[in-house]
């Protein structure tokens, strides 16, 4: 199974894009979905995933989404509220 560290490396390699004010959110999301999600899910159909591993993948995905949107830090309730908005919005802009 591919480690989440590899995905974090891909995501971190694009940090200048995530921080850029000149790139639209729609473009950032498309860039996130292309290399980051494809790396995260590479070979997933052949993995025997446990519930714990699935939760780790989902947590990593939410973490990257929050970082991309600049929603890091804050209190636990603020983070939970941000996650709810991400799930409800399903990346719609």
Secondary structure, DSSP 8 states (H G I E B T S, - for coil): ---HHHHHHHHHTTHHHHH-SSS-HHHHHHHIIIIIIHHHTTTGGG----HHHHHHHHHHHHHHHHHHHT--SS-HHHHHHHHHHHHHHTT--
